[in-house]
């Protein structure tokens, strides 16, 4: 699966997703794109999944008809706010 991590997604989660191709928005030069532009760029590049920590994205964007799946990571670990690793480590 081709996965895109947005700028807030912890890069350490890459280790929890073996067998998948993962790119970061920063590495693609997309870290300054708005949510809508990021979703458009991800779809145009063939990404199948966008992992984000932006809880507002589902309220700010019309997600109906999108070809890219969206997973919003929530929670805290070690006092730092980011995704719940347990839910992110499920097989995709």
Residue frames as a rotation matrix with the C-alpha (Angstrom) as fourth column:
UNK 1
0.585 0.811 0.000 0.00
0.811 -0.585 0.000 0.00
0.000 0.000 -1.000 0.00
UNK 2
-0.406 -0.658 0.634 1.24
0.636 -0.702 -0.321 3.49
0.656 0.273 0.703 -0.84
UNK 3
0.482 0.536 -0.693 0.91
0.875 -0.253 0.413 5.63
0.047 -0.805 -0.591 2.31
UNK 4
-0.140 -0.462 0.876 1.46
0.274 -0.868 -0.414 9.35
0.951 0.182 0.248 2.87
UNK 5
-0.021 0.041 -0.999 2.27
0.996 -0.089 -0.024 10.77
-0.090 -0.995 -0.039 6.32
UNK 6
0.707 0.233 0.668 1.30
0.324 -0.946 -0.014 14.40
0.629 0.226 -0.744 6.82
UNK 7
-0.052 -0.845 0.532 3.64
-0.211 -0.511 -0.833 16.77
0.976 -0.156 -0.152 8.66
UNK 8
0.047 0.124 0.991 2.25
-0.968 -0.239 0.075 15.84
0.246 -0.963 0.109 12.11
UNK 9
0.919 0.314 -0.239 2.35
-0.275 0.944 0.181 12.07
0.282 -0.100 0.954 11.77
UNK 10
0.453 -0.789 0.415 5.19
-0.631 0.045 0.774 10.58
-0.629 -0.613 -0.478 13.84
UNK 11
0.203 -0.469 -0.860 7.83
-0.900 0.255 -0.352 9.12
0.385 0.846 -0.370 11.53
UNK 12
-0.686 -0.481 0.547 8.39
-0.693 0.661 -0.287 6.35
-0.223 -0.576 -0.787 14.09
UNK 13
0.242 0.867 0.435 5.14
-0.513 0.495 -0.701 4.76
-0.823 -0.053 0.565 12.91
UNK 14
0.264 -0.213 -0.941 6.91
-0.936 0.178 -0.304 3.75
0.232 0.961 -0.153 9.72
UNK 15
-0.776 -0.630 -0.001 8.41
-0.600 0.740 -0.304 0.81
0.192 -0.236 -0.953 11.65
UNK 16
-0.494 0.673 0.550 4.88
-0.278 0.477 -0.834 -0.34
-0.824 -0.565 -0.049 12.56
UNK 17
0.605 0.752 -0.263 3.91
-0.437 0.036 -0.899 -0.62
-0.666 0.659 0.350 8.89
UNK 18
-0.504 -0.849 0.158 6.36
-0.324 0.356 0.876 -3.07
-0.800 0.391 -0.455 7.29
UNK 19
-0.515 0.239 0.823 5.64
0.693 0.682 0.235 -4.09
-0.505 0.691 -0.517 3.74
UNK 20
0.660 0.744 0.109 4.14
0.691 -0.544 -0.477 -0.73
-0.295 0.390 -0.872 2.79
UNK 21
-0.337 -0.714 0.614 5.65
0.847 -0.515 -0.133 2.13
0.411 0.475 0.778 0.82
UNK 22
0.561 0.511 -0.652 5.59
0.788 -0.571 0.230 5.26
-0.255 -0.642 -0.723 2.96
UNK 23
-0.366 -0.592 0.718 6.42
0.678 -0.698 -0.230 8.83
0.638 0.403 0.657 2.03
UNK 24
-0.219 0.282 -0.934 6.16
0.777 -0.528 -0.342 11.98
-0.590 -0.801 -0.104 4.13
UNK 25
0.808 0.541 0.234 4.53
0.582 -0.671 -0.459 15.18
-0.091 0.507 -0.857 2.94
UNK 26
0.625 -0.642 -0.445 7.77
-0.310 -0.727 0.613 16.96
-0.717 -0.245 -0.653 3.79
UNK 27
-0.330 -0.803 0.496 9.86
0.171 0.466 0.868 14.65
-0.928 0.372 -0.017 1.60
UNK 28
-0.045 0.418 0.908 7.45
0.979 0.198 -0.042 15.24
-0.198 0.887 -0.418 -1.29
UNK 29
-0.933 -0.316 0.174 7.62
0.341 -0.930 0.136 19.02
0.119 0.186 0.975 -0.78
UNK 30
-0.228 0.954 0.196 3.96
0.297 -0.123 0.947 19.09
0.927 0.274 -0.255 0.23
UNK 31
-0.422 0.020 -0.906 4.33
0.896 0.161 -0.414 20.07
0.138 -0.987 -0.086 3.89
UNK 32
-0.896 0.105 -0.432 3.02
0.036 -0.951 -0.306 23.61
-0.443 -0.290 0.848 3.26
UNK 33
-0.752 0.659 -0.007 -0.06
0.007 0.019 1.000 22.54
0.659 0.752 -0.019 1.30
UNK 34
-0.359 0.757 0.546 -3.51
-0.932 -0.266 -0.245 23.12
-0.041 -0.597 0.801 2.74
UNK 35
-0.387 0.250 0.887 -5.55
-0.270 0.890 -0.368 20.03
-0.882 -0.382 -0.277 3.59
UNK 36
0.685 0.728 0.024 -7.54
-0.155 0.178 -0.972 20.18
-0.712 0.662 0.235 0.36
UNK 37
0.531 -0.576 -0.621 -4.43
-0.829 -0.201 -0.522 20.65
0.176 0.792 -0.585 -1.77
UNK 38
-0.511 -0.728 0.458 -2.66
-0.812 0.583 0.020 17.83
-0.282 -0.362 -0.889 0.11
UNK 39
0.020 0.614 0.789 -5.56
-0.084 0.788 -0.610 15.45
-0.996 -0.054 0.068 -0.51
UNK 40
0.880 0.307 -0.363 -5.57
-0.345 -0.114 -0.932 16.41
-0.328 0.945 0.005 -4.21
UNK 41
0.124 -0.929 -0.349 -1.81
-0.975 -0.049 -0.215 15.93
0.183 0.367 -0.912 -4.52
UNK 42
-0.500 -0.274 0.822 -1.97
-0.574 0.815 -0.077 12.57
-0.648 -0.511 -0.565 -2.71
UNK 43
0.437 0.746 0.503 -4.72
-0.009 0.563 -0.826 11.32
-0.900 0.356 0.253 -5.02
UNK 44
0.824 -0.144 -0.549 -2.95
-0.565 -0.290 -0.773 12.56
-0.048 0.946 -0.320 -8.15
UNK 45
-0.186 -0.981 -0.065 0.24
-0.970 0.193 -0.150 10.73
0.159 0.035 -0.987 -7.06
UNK 46
0.052 0.296 -0.954 -1.65
-0.357 0.898 0.259 7.48
0.933 0.327 0.152 -6.46
UNK 47
-0.884 -0.323 0.339 -1.48
-0.413 0.197 -0.889 7.36
0.220 -0.926 -0.307 -2.67
UNK 48
-0.316 0.772 -0.552 -3.99
0.264 0.630 0.730 4.95
0.911 0.085 -0.403 -1.16
UNK 49
0.502 0.422 -0.755 -3.88
0.817 0.054 0.574 6.22
0.283 -0.905 -0.318 2.43
UNK 50
-0.111 -0.486 0.867 -3.18
-0.087 -0.864 -0.496 9.53
0.990 -0.130 0.053 4.15
UNK 51
0.160 0.066 -0.985 -2.25
0.940 0.295 0.172 9.35
0.302 -0.953 -0.015 7.84
UNK 52
-0.200 -0.144 0.969 -2.79
0.049 -0.989 -0.136 12.64
0.979 0.020 0.205 9.64
UNK 53
-0.635 0.024 -0.772 -3.00
0.770 0.087 -0.632 14.05
0.052 -0.996 -0.074 13.15
UNK 54
-0.947 0.310 0.081 -5.28
-0.300 -0.947 0.119 16.88
0.114 0.088 0.990 12.01
UNK 55
-0.692 0.721 0.038 -8.61
0.542 0.554 -0.633 16.11
-0.477 -0.417 -0.774 13.69
UNK 56
-0.133 0.665 -0.735 -10.28
-0.216 -0.743 -0.633 19.01
-0.967 0.075 0.243 11.87
UNK 57
-0.883 -0.330 -0.334 -9.65
-0.360 0.017 0.933 17.65
-0.302 0.944 -0.134 8.37
UNK 58
-0.748 0.635 0.191 -12.87
0.662 0.701 0.265 15.64
0.035 0.324 -0.945 8.26
UNK 59
0.178 0.824 -0.538 -14.87
0.736 -0.474 -0.483 18.76
-0.653 -0.310 -0.691 9.14
UNK 60
-0.053 -0.305 -0.951 -12.97
-0.272 -0.912 0.307 21.10
-0.961 0.275 -0.034 6.81
UNK 61
-0.784 -0.335 -0.523 -12.99
-0.588 0.132 0.798 18.91
-0.198 0.933 -0.300 3.72
UNK 62
0.490 0.867 -0.086 -15.67
-0.824 0.430 -0.369 17.14
-0.283 0.252 0.926 1.72
UNK 63
-0.498 -0.764 0.411 -14.30
-0.645 0.643 0.413 13.60
-0.580 -0.060 -0.813 1.81
UNK 64
0.378 0.725 0.576 -17.11
-0.030 0.631 -0.775 12.04
-0.925 0.275 0.260 -0.21
UNK 65
0.998 0.066 0.011 -15.87
0.002 0.136 -0.991 10.63
-0.067 0.988 0.136 -3.50
UNK 66
0.320 -0.947 -0.007 -12.19
-0.929 -0.315 0.191 10.76
-0.184 -0.055 -0.981 -2.51
UNK 67
0.697 -0.159 -0.699 -9.99
-0.252 0.859 -0.446 7.94
0.672 0.487 0.558 -3.80
UNK 68
-0.464 -0.882 -0.084 -7.51
-0.126 0.160 -0.979 8.22
0.877 -0.444 -0.186 -0.94
UNK 69
0.451 0.557 -0.697 -8.42
0.615 0.372 0.695 6.73
0.647 -0.742 -0.175 2.45
UNK 70
-0.067 -0.398 0.915 -7.91
-0.417 -0.822 -0.388 8.95
0.906 -0.408 -0.111 5.48
UNK 71
0.329 0.094 -0.940 -6.88
0.763 0.561 0.323 7.87
0.557 -0.823 0.113 8.97
UNK 72
0.321 -0.160 0.933 -6.82
-0.414 -0.910 -0.014 10.50
0.852 -0.382 -0.358 11.71
UNK 73
-0.176 -0.491 -0.853 -4.48
0.631 0.609 -0.480 9.55
0.755 -0.623 0.203 14.54
UNK 74
0.405 0.344 0.847 -5.47
-0.427 -0.748 0.508 10.80
0.808 -0.568 -0.156 17.98
UNK 75
0.855 -0.018 -0.519 -4.15
0.432 0.578 0.692 10.39
0.288 -0.816 0.502 21.50
UNK 76
0.564 -0.721 0.403 -1.04
-0.781 -0.624 -0.022 11.02
0.268 -0.302 -0.915 23.57
UNK 77
0.802 -0.442 -0.401 2.05
0.485 0.875 0.007 9.00
0.348 -0.201 0.916 24.27
UNK 78
-0.099 -0.910 -0.402 4.79
0.993 -0.062 -0.105 10.14
0.070 -0.409 0.910 26.61
UNK 79
-0.041 0.167 -0.985 3.16
0.496 -0.853 -0.165 13.53
-0.867 -0.495 -0.048 27.04
UNK 80
-0.847 -0.249 -0.470 3.41
-0.272 -0.556 0.785 14.28
-0.457 0.793 0.403 23.32
UNK 81
0.158 0.987 0.031 0.16
-0.337 0.083 -0.938 14.53
-0.928 0.138 0.346 21.45
UNK 82
-0.506 -0.177 -0.844 -0.04
-0.862 0.091 0.498 12.26
-0.011 0.980 -0.198 18.43
UNK 83
0.097 0.690 -0.717 -1.54
-0.754 0.521 0.400 9.07
0.650 0.502 0.571 17.09
UNK 84
0.442 0.166 0.882 -2.49
-0.735 0.630 0.250 6.01
-0.514 -0.759 0.400 19.02
UNK 85
-0.483 -0.761 -0.433 0.15
-0.874 0.386 0.297 3.51
-0.059 0.521 -0.851 17.91
UNK 86
-0.636 0.282 0.718 -2.04
-0.032 0.920 -0.390 0.53
-0.771 -0.271 -0.576 18.82
UNK 87
0.467 0.881 0.070 -4.70
0.073 0.040 -0.997 1.54
-0.881 0.471 -0.045 16.29
UNK 88
0.492 -0.339 -0.802 -2.09
-0.827 -0.468 -0.310 2.45
-0.270 0.816 -0.511 13.66
UNK 89
-0.555 -0.827 0.088 -0.34
-0.769 0.550 0.324 -0.93
-0.317 0.112 -0.942 13.85
UNK 90
0.243 0.706 0.666 -3.32
-0.170 0.707 -0.687 -2.93
-0.955 0.053 0.292 12.60
UNK 91
-0.602 -0.465 0.649 -2.70
0.511 0.400 0.761 -4.71
-0.613 0.790 -0.003 9.28
UNK 92
-0.205 0.492 -0.846 -3.83
-0.568 -0.764 -0.307 -2.64
-0.797 0.417 0.436 6.29
